[in-house]
Amino acid sequence: MITKTQVVVIGSGPGGYTAAFRAADLGKEVILIERYEALGGVCLNVGCIPSKALLHTAQVINEAEEATHLGVTFNEPNIDINGVRSNKENIVSKLTAGIKALAKARKVKVITGYGKFISNNQIAINDSDEVIEFEQCVIAAGSRVTKIPAFPFDDPRVMDSTDALELSDIPKRLLIVGGGIIGLEMATVYEALGSEITVVELSDQLIASADKDIVNPLFRRIKKRYANIFLNTKVASMEAIDEGIKVGFEGKKAPEFDTFDKVLVSIGRSANGKLIDADKAGVEVDDWGFINVDKQMKTNVENIYAIGDIVGQPMLAHKAVHEAKVAAEVICGHKSGFDALTIPSVAYTDPEIAWTGKTEKELKAEGADYTKGVFPWAASGRSLSIGRSEGVTKGLFDAKSGKILGMGICGTNAGELIAEATLAIEMGCDMSDIALTIHAHPTLSETTAFAVEMAEGTITDLLPPKKR
């Protein structure tokens, strides 16, 4: 059975449904193929959204616990794990149902099934006799959790991030393998719910892609709360035994072996480029599963586009959404291209960490001539008033022109605050553009301007740093 359409999109994550909806809005007949029953992909179902719902629960628990210094004492919380899980699932259901309704309103046909290419203009749906024949295609097939074959994932006590979000129980002792964003976000959740957390990370710092001084406020806070944080340490072995998961370590400060009730393995994600028979369409896929595209999101095959995780780092939903609009617009004859100067990253830990533009380590590696301004939140009236003074805001600027190159923030709501710096980079702002913009007082957003003033030497809320 052959179904013909103008545009087909493989995958209904934030990138996929955005591409489908934008193309439909521009007048194209669109089919959206999704292998799972629910629309929304990893982000809405087993990623960004459910994790943020759980992180909010963790935040409420932690804030109640720390309110004593405000003169307010709450009783120890009674955690109903079923209620926590239900809240998360309700949020996910509302969003996925909303996407389904939007697809229907736009007359985007949704086909549930695993789509694989059989040529450069046909996709077969597995376990059915249906074939989609298309004029243009957008590949938005995303990524999957990276698993180490030697680890006993057949034992339910060894989890990936999807398993962890199911929240089947709260283990007494939980090991997080991987000190990246996803691992630390889940550590935040499980620690608040009562687990004793150990984190093991192969590199010399947590969240290795960010600057160490931006991560340090988080590191200092969780080091006091977690049982152990082992850096420069490798997991050498993992064995399922009756008592739990026995883990062998290789690292100076780690024990040779330790046993945990559960282990969460969070070491990254792998692109799905090799799982859709792209080669049968002539689409080139590299050894890592990524598909190369140009600024119009075109692959090496004229009528096939690709977006999102499958086209490379960073694997972020907000990148995929912008790429999706470009692909749909180009398909519809518009002059469009993906030309973002920067893509912000956020770790929704406690405190949050966010950065945009160049990091200081990148500038050093490039040999760039830059200047920086660092403002400690201990000097912010707003941060002191909410009892969270551990934060820091750092701005990085071209030494000659003063043009903003990057910014990193660690602290409450850093993920919201980073938007100003991202816009500033896109607009080509210099120090004075930001410093002379009046920020409301007292707010955390002031710390952006204060970091600039530290770089300029015009700060009055602190002593300005001495110029070399």
MOTAVEN-V529881 format. One record per residue. N is the residue number from 1. PHI is phi in degrees with one decimal (NA if undefined). Layout:
BEGIN
n | phi
N | PHI
N | PHI
END
This chain:
BEGIN
n | phi
1 | NA
2 | -105.0
3 | -111.6
4 | -98.0
5 | -151.2
6 | -76.8
7 | -130.2
8 | -122.6
9 | -120.5
10 | -97.9
11 | 106.7
12 | -114.3
13 | -70.1
14 | -52.7
15 | -71.3
16 | -63.1
17 | -70.5
18 | -64.9
19 | -61.1
20 | -63.6
21 | -69.5
22 | -66.7
23 | -63.2
24 | -64.1
25 | -62.3
26 | -91.8
27 | 101.8
28 | -88.3
29 | -83.9
30 | -128.4
31 | -117.6
32 | -113.3
33 | -101.8
34 | -134.5
35 | -71.8
36 | -102.7
37 | -65.1
38 | -92.1
39 | -79.4
40 | 114.4
41 | 65.4
42 | -59.9
43 | -55.4
44 | -77.9
45 | -95.4
46 | -138.2
47 | -148.2
48 | -51.1
49 | -73.1
50 | -61.7
51 | -66.8
52 | -71.2
53 | -63.1
54 | -69.1
55 | -66.1
56 | -66.2
57 | -57.9
58 | -61.6
59 | -62.8
60 | -61.8
61 | -62.1
62 | -66.2
63 | -66.3
64 | -64.0
65 | -64.9
66 | -94.0
67 | -77.6
68 | -56.8
69 | -69.4
70 | -89.0
71 | 88.7
72 | -124.1
73 | -119.7
74 | -101.2
75 | -68.2
76 | -60.6
77 | -68.0
78 | -99.4
79 | -90.0
80 | -94.9
81 | -61.4
82 | -66.6
83 | -68.4
84 | -61.8
85 | -64.7
86 | -63.4
87 | -60.5
88 | -60.0
89 | -67.2
90 | -65.2
91 | -64.4
92 | -61.3
93 | -62.2
94 | -61.6
95 | -70.5
96 | -67.0
97 | -65.8
98 | -64.2
99 | -65.8
100 | -60.3
101 | -66.9
102 | -66.3
103 | -62.8
104 | -64.4
105 | -63.9
106 | -91.1
107 | 60.9
108 | -83.8
109 | -79.9
110 | -102.6
111 | -115.2
112 | -91.3
113 | 160.6
114 | -90.9
115 | -91.7
116 | -135.2
117 | -68.9
118 | -120.9
119 | -165.5
120 | -81.7
121 | -142.5
122 | -141.5
123 | -128.6
124 | -96.3
125 | -97.0
126 | -55.7
127 | 59.8
128 | -153.0
129 | -101.5
130 | -88.6
131 | -125.5
132 | -98.2
133 | -104.8
134 | -128.8
135 | -89.6
136 | -132.7
137 | -133.7
138 | -117.2
139 | -87.4
140 | -133.9
141 | -83.5
142 | 69.3
143 | -143.0
144 | -135.0
145 | -63.6
146 | -80.7
147 | -121.6
148 | -92.4
149 | -54.9
150 | -74.2
151 | -83.6
152 | -80.3
153 | -69.6
154 | -72.5
155 | -91.1
156 | -63.3
157 | -80.2
158 | -105.2
159 | -112.1
160 | -102.9
161 | -63.7
162 | -63.4
163 | -61.6
164 | -62.0
165 | -72.4
166 | -66.5
167 | 55.1
168 | -66.2
169 | -162.3
170 | -114.0
171 | -66.8
172 | -66.7
173 | -120.4
174 | -122.8
175 | -101.4
176 | -104.4
177 | -94.8
178 | 115.0
179 | -96.3
180 | -91.4
181 | -61.3
182 | -63.2
183 | -59.6
184 | -73.4
185 | -64.7
186 | -69.8
187 | -62.2
188 | -60.3
189 | -65.4
190 | -68.0
191 | -65.7
192 | -64.3
193 | -81.9
194 | 123.6
195 | -79.0
196 | -88.5
197 | -103.7
198 | -123.5
199 | -116.3
200 | -123.3
201 | -134.8
202 | -70.6
203 | -86.6
204 | -91.6
205 | -152.5
206 | -73.9
207 | 45.8
208 | -62.0
209 | -77.6
210 | -97.5
211 | -68.4
212 | -62.8
213 | -69.4
214 | -80.7
215 | -82.5
216 | -55.5
217 | -58.9
218 | -65.8
219 | -58.3
220 | -64.1
221 | -70.3
222 | -76.5
223 | -61.2
224 | -78.2
225 | -97.4
226 | -91.9
227 | -65.4
228 | -153.7
229 | -130.4
230 | -105.7
231 | -96.6
232 | 50.3
233 | -130.5
234 | -110.2
235 | -84.5
236 | -87.2
237 | -157.2
238 | -151.4
239 | -136.2
240 | -84.2
241 | -125.3
242 | -59.7
243 | -75.1
244 | 155.6
245 | -105.0
246 | -85.8
247 | -119.3
248 | -100.6
249 | -118.0
250 | -127.4
251 | -178.4
252 | -60.8
253 | -99.6
254 | -89.8
255 | -70.8
256 | -66.9
257 | -141.7
258 | -153.8
259 | -119.5
260 | -125.2
261 | -68.8
262 | -147.7
263 | -130.3
264 | -106.3
265 | -97.4
266 | -134.3
267 | -116.6
268 | 117.8
269 | -130.5
270 | -117.7
271 | -69.1
272 | -95.0
273 | -58.1
274 | -89.1
275 | -102.1
276 | -123.5
277 | 54.2
278 | -61.8
279 | -62.0
280 | -70.2
281 | -97.3
282 | 85.3
283 | -79.1
284 | -81.1
285 | -124.7
286 | -80.3
287 | -63.6
288 | -94.5
289 | 89.6
290 | -89.7
291 | -113.3
292 | -78.2
293 | -136.9
294 | -96.2
295 | -69.9
296 | -94.1
297 | 67.2
298 | -82.3
299 | -83.8
300 | -72.7
301 | -99.5
302 | -52.7
303 | -100.7
304 | -122.4
305 | -115.7
306 | -145.0
307 | -145.8
308 | 80.9
309 | -54.0
310 | -71.8
311 | -102.9
312 | 126.4
313 | -73.6
314 | -76.9
315 | -84.3
316 | -130.8
317 | -61.0
318 | -68.9
319 | -67.6
320 | -58.7
321 | -61.7
322 | -69.8
323 | -63.5
324 | -62.0
325 | -64.6
326 | -61.8
327 | -58.9
328 | -63.9
329 | -68.4
330 | -63.7
331 | -56.5
332 | -89.9
333 | 87.9
334 | -86.6
335 | -86.0
336 | -143.3
337 | -158.8
338 | -91.2
339 | -140.5
340 | -70.4
341 | -74.1
342 | -155.8
343 | -127.9
344 | -68.6
345 | -120.7
346 | -137.3
347 | -108.0
348 | -88.2
349 | -85.8
350 | -130.0
351 | -78.4
352 | -72.5
353 | -127.7
354 | -142.6
355 | -149.1
356 | -151.1
357 | 71.8
358 | -77.4
359 | -88.2
360 | -66.1
361 | -65.5
362 | -67.0
363 | -65.0
364 | -64.5
365 | -63.9
366 | -81.7
367 | 71.7
368 | -72.0
369 | -93.0
370 | -132.1
371 | -127.5
372 | -136.6
373 | -129.1
374 | -120.4
375 | -115.9
376 | -79.3
377 | -68.5
378 | -64.0
379 | -100.8
380 | -100.3
381 | -61.0
382 | -68.8
383 | -66.9
384 | -65.9
385 | -69.7
386 | -98.8
387 | 73.6
388 | -132.9
389 | -96.3
390 | -79.4
391 | -73.4
392 | -154.8
393 | -124.0
394 | -127.8
395 | -109.7
396 | -121.4
397 | -137.8
398 | -64.5
399 | -64.2
400 | -92.2
401 | -90.4
402 | 79.5
403 | -65.1
404 | -69.3
405 | -110.0
406 | -174.3
407 | -152.6
408 | -129.8
409 | -134.8
410 | -125.4
411 | 156.8
412 | -56.4
413 | 62.3
414 | -58.0
415 | -62.6
416 | -79.8
417 | -69.2
418 | -69.6
419 | -61.7
420 | -62.2
421 | -66.5
422 | -62.9
423 | -63.8
424 | -61.0
425 | -66.1
426 | -63.1
427 | -85.9
428 | 71.7
429 | -69.5
430 | -110.1
431 | -55.2
432 | -66.1
433 | -58.3
434 | -83.4
435 | -64.8
436 | -87.1
437 | -80.1
438 | -76.4
439 | -98.3
440 | -61.5
441 | -123.3
442 | -92.3
443 | -137.7
444 | -72.9
445 | -65.3
446 | -58.0
447 | -62.8
448 | -64.1
449 | -65.9
450 | -64.9
451 | -63.3
452 | -65.0
453 | -64.0
454 | -64.4
455 | -70.3
456 | -72.5
457 | 86.7
458 | -105.7
459 | -64.7
460 | -115.6
461 | -76.6
462 | -140.4
463 | -72.9
464 | -64.8
465 | -66.3
466 | -70.8
467 | -77.9
468 | -72.0
END
